[in-house]
Amino acid sequence: MNAWACAVCWCVCVSMRVLSVDASWWYMRYMSSVGSRVMCDNIPGLVSEQRRLCRQHPRAMQAIGAGVREWISECQHQFRDRRWNCNTVARDHSLFGRLLLRGSREVAFIYAISSAGVVDALARACSRGELDWCSCDPRKTGSWSDPAGAFDWGGCSDHVELAARFGHAFVDAKERKEPDARALINLHNNRAGRKAVKRLLSLECKCHGVSGSCSVRTCWLAMADFRRTGDELRRKYERAVHVAINQYGAALTKSSAAGRRASPGKNQLVYSDDSPDFCVRDHDTGSVGTGGRRCNATSQGADGCSVMCCGRGYDTARVSRSAKCECKFHWCCAVRCGDCSQTEDVRTCKEHT
Ligand SMILES: *[C@@H]1O[C@H](CO)[C@@H](O)[C@H](O)[C@H]1NC(C)=O
């Protein structure tokens, strides 16, 4: 090989190394329901244990794939008026691109909600009877009691425990294989996500008895709407704790100014790296910037133009919409409306120059 070819080769290797963020099971968002074997082999980034589970449980994988679309849209809802809005990167096998290179709060949230999303999707698929290895929680039979008195288990209790066990086996497989510092952080956040789903389980009951006297109740354990899981994890994101790996490299400890070291709580989200400010497009941090994002001129919060646009200013466009108005009922029988145009000022952040 001549020197020039060598130089090209070296260059390609180096840039590939710098650019690549590991693919992950999150890519199952794009999964189609073609033959399961083909499908499992074509998802980039699955580790061998995940591939094994994929081949063994194709229908669970379909639920997980549909779940990815759901937790991503929940993530985007939670952060819709923030600089970082949970944007995904097109044609990227890790979905979030270089953002994932650091263990920031945002990445902590992504891990937690993705893991929660798997539990939610699987448990719902179990309850609908779509999976052969699980169904409604079979232990919820007979009589029981709560502070309001005795009741009978009835209906379908979501089998969150089984779903969480499968989620743990599937989602954590990659990090368990190479348990470095970042893996410990990811595993902690994955578990916090599963725990959030469990904590939001609640008892739902139906009353029976003479004229709704509720002398007899049948109850079941139901998962909360995934929106509530998103809300809960969003609160955990706000209170996420900064951690370091202890000297044995085996456990996380909270970094505190007082020098006191303690383990973070199992329900807390943990992160190791500060977040970028997400103001401008930055290839290294995976930030796409806030240029072109819509902002609110009167809000003092994160969606306000000064915060959202990072002081770069904004453009205002007067947008008019036509709407039906002054509708009148004419005898008989028609409703006639006028066309009114409403104007609205839409403000968008200026691009970074
Ligand atoms: C802008 O923010 C203000 C104050 O927070 C709020 O009352 C208003 O509804 C917001 N406008 C839009 C279009 O979201």
The ligand as a Tripos MOL2 file, in Angstrom:
@<TRIPOS>MOLECULE
LIG
   14    14     1     0     0
SMALL
NO_CHARGES

@<TRIPOS>ATOM
      1 C1        -47.0460   33.1570   26.8170 C.3       1 LIG1
      2 O1        -46.7420   33.2490   28.1950 O.3       1 LIG1
      3 C2        -47.7370   33.8360   28.9720 C.3       1 LIG1
      4 C3        -47.1940   34.0200   30.3860 C.3       1 LIG1
      5 O2        -46.5950   32.8450   30.8440 O.3       1 LIG1
      6 C4        -49.0020   32.9810   28.9140 C.3       1 LIG1
      7 O3        -50.0280   33.5710   29.6720 O.3       1 LIG1
      8 C5        -49.4390   32.8360   27.4530 C.3       1 LIG1
      9 O4        -50.5440   31.9660   27.3580 O.3       1 LIG1
     10 C6        -48.3050   32.3200   26.5950 C.3       1 LIG1
     11 N1        -48.6890   32.3640   25.2000 N.am      1 LIG1
     12 C7        -48.6130   31.2960   24.3920 C.2       1 LIG1
     13 C8        -49.0120   31.5060   22.9640 C.3       1 LIG1
     14 O5        -48.2390   30.2160   24.7750 O.2       1 LIG1
@<TRIPOS>BOND
     1     1     2 1
     2     1    10 1
     3     2     3 1
     4     3     4 1
     5     3     6 1
     6     4     5 1
     7     6     7 1
     8     6     8 1
     9     8     9 1
    10     8    10 1
    11    10    11 1
    12    11    12 1
    13    12    13 1
    14    12    14 2
@<TRIPOS>SUBSTRUCTURE
     1 LIG1         1 GROUP 0 **** ****
